[in-house]
Amino acid sequence: MPRRFRYLLVRHEERPSSFLVGAKQAVGGGLAIATIGGLAGATELPLLLAPFGATSVILFSAPASPFAQPINVLVAYVLATLTCLLFGAFLPPHWLVAASGVAVVMLLMALFRTTHPPAGAIPILLLGGTPPEMLLKTVPPGALCLVLVAILYHALPPSPVQYPRR
């Protein structure tokens, strides 16, 4: 590989302090998604959304990150959902509408200082035919569920994690 591209292969992420800490992160993410899946089965709402998988990775593998803080997760998903409601009410499902929705969500997250990258994917769900009103019933409750599981789970040993940051 040419030398000028080697920097692309450098890892900057620290190793988990132990196997147990890494395993705890993985189990937490799986438990959060399982909780949402259980709620989806009980309520018959399509709560299992792809962006929630990415949110779980951030919440459980990088809980100190600004992107993982409850305010970021909750506000970003609400902003994304409201953007979808507005776009869905006036515009047809089209790739250009989805791209514009992602851009608007990014701008709103920046203005509100609540960036949470997985929330930027919510406008893309409109392309799959998800009714905007359904997003209102699924996205905010799903995001809240993930945050609550993270708060409870991070208090458990081994190595309890301070979450949210104070």
C-alpha distance (Angstrom), angle and dihedral (degrees) to the residues before:
residue distance angle dihedral
M1 . . .
P2 3.81 . .
R3 3.78 112.9 .
R4 3.80 93.8 -121.7
F5 3.81 90.8 64.7
R6 3.81 99.3 45.3
Y7 3.79 91.9 91.5
L8 3.80 87.5 69.3
L9 3.80 89.2 68.2
V10 3.81 97.8 50.5
R11 3.80 113.0 112.5
H12 3.79 116.1 -139.7
E13 3.77 98.2 179.5
E14 3.78 117.1 105.2
R15 3.79 120.4 -124.4
P16 3.80 115.6 -106.2
S17 3.80 109.7 -96.3
S18 3.82 88.9 -116.0
F19 3.77 141.8 -6.5
L20 3.81 89.1 -101.9
V21 3.80 92.0 57.1
G22 3.81 90.8 50.3
A23 3.79 90.6 46.3
K24 3.81 90.6 48.8
Q25 3.82 89.5 54.0
A26 3.80 91.9 50.4
V27 3.80 94.4 46.0
G28 3.81 90.6 47.9
G29 3.78 92.5 53.6
G30 3.79 91.2 47.2
L31 3.80 91.9 47.1
A32 3.80 91.7 50.9
I33 3.80 92.1 52.2
A34 3.82 90.6 44.1
T35 3.81 89.4 52.9
I36 3.79 91.1 53.1
G37 3.80 89.9 45.2
G38 3.79 90.4 52.8
L39 3.79 90.9 49.8
A40 3.80 89.7 48.0
G41 3.79 90.1 54.3
A42 3.79 93.0 46.6
T43 3.81 95.8 46.1
E44 3.81 98.8 31.8
L45 3.82 88.2 -131.6
P46 3.81 118.9 134.4
L47 3.81 93.9 -115.9
L48 3.81 96.1 150.7
L49 3.79 101.2 93.4
A50 3.80 123.8 168.3
P51 3.83 94.4 -124.1
F52 3.81 88.7 60.7
G53 3.80 89.3 64.8
A54 3.79 89.5 57.6
T55 3.80 90.3 45.4
S56 3.80 89.4 53.9
V57 3.79 91.0 53.9
I58 3.79 90.6 52.7
L59 3.82 95.4 43.0
F60 3.78 95.2 49.2
S61 3.81 104.0 29.7
A62 3.81 99.3 38.0
P63 3.82 106.8 22.6
A64 3.82 92.9 155.0
S65 3.79 91.8 57.5
P66 3.79 116.6 109.0
F67 3.82 86.3 -127.4
A68 3.82 89.6 62.2
Q69 3.79 98.5 53.2
P70 3.81 115.5 115.0
I71 3.80 94.4 -120.3
N72 3.80 90.5 54.0
V73 3.79 94.6 47.1
L74 3.80 96.4 45.1
V75 3.81 100.0 40.0
A76 3.81 93.7 42.8
Y77 3.80 92.2 52.7
V78 3.82 91.8 46.0
L79 3.81 90.8 49.7
A80 3.80 90.2 48.9
T81 3.80 91.9 48.7
L82 3.80 93.1 48.8
T83 3.80 90.0 48.4
C84 3.81 89.2 52.9
L85 3.80 91.5 49.2
L86 3.80 90.4 52.7
F87 3.80 95.5 43.7
G88 3.81 93.0 42.2
A89 3.79 91.9 52.4
F90 3.80 95.0 54.9
L91 3.79 108.8 20.3
P92 3.82 134.6 56.8
P93 3.81 120.8 -117.1
H94 3.79 101.7 -90.4
W95 3.78 133.7 144.8
L96 3.82 90.9 -113.9
V97 3.80 90.5 53.4
A98 3.81 90.1 50.2
A99 3.81 91.0 49.3
S100 3.80 90.7 49.2
G101 3.79 89.9 48.0
V102 3.80 91.5 53.5
A103 3.82 89.8 49.6
V104 3.81 92.4 49.5
V105 3.81 91.5 48.0
M106 3.80 90.1 50.2
L107 3.80 90.7 50.9
L108 3.81 92.8 47.9
M109 3.82 92.3 48.2
A110 3.80 89.3 51.2
L111 3.80 92.9 47.9
F112 3.81 92.4 48.1
R113 3.83 91.3 41.1
T114 3.81 89.9 -128.1
T115 3.79 104.5 118.2
H116 3.79 114.9 172.6
P117 3.83 108.4 163.9
P118 3.83 98.9 -151.6
A119 3.82 89.8 59.4
G120 3.79 87.8 65.4
A121 3.80 88.1 70.9
I122 3.79 95.3 61.7
P123 3.85 95.3 87.6
I124 3.80 88.7 56.6
L125 3.82 88.3 64.1
L126 3.81 87.9 70.4
L127 3.82 87.9 68.5
G128 3.78 90.4 60.2
G129 3.76 90.2 59.6
T130 3.80 96.9 -102.4
P131 3.80 106.5 156.7
P132 3.82 110.2 -120.7
E133 3.81 90.5 -128.9
M134 3.81 89.7 58.1
L135 3.80 89.6 56.2
L136 3.79 88.4 59.0
K137 3.81 89.8 56.4
T138 3.80 95.1 45.4
V139 3.80 113.7 28.7
P140 3.84 103.9 55.8
P141 3.84 94.4 41.2
G142 3.80 91.2 46.3
A143 3.80 92.2 49.6
L144 3.81 91.0 48.4
C145 3.80 90.5 50.2
L146 3.82 91.3 52.3
V147 3.80 92.3 49.9
L148 3.80 93.0 48.1
V149 3.80 92.2 49.7
A150 3.82 89.5 48.9
I151 3.82 92.8 50.6
L152 3.80 91.8 50.7
Y153 3.77 96.5 40.2
H154 3.81 97.5 48.3
A155 3.81 89.9 59.4
L156 3.82 90.7 64.1
P157 3.81 125.0 95.1
P158 2.97 143.7 -83.0
S159 3.77 96.0 74.3
P160 3.79 102.3 -16.7
V161 3.81 109.7 -137.9
Q162 3.78 124.1 -140.4
Y163 3.77 102.1 -118.2
P164 2.91 126.6 -162.8
R165 3.79 99.7 29.5
R166 3.78 114.0 -116.0
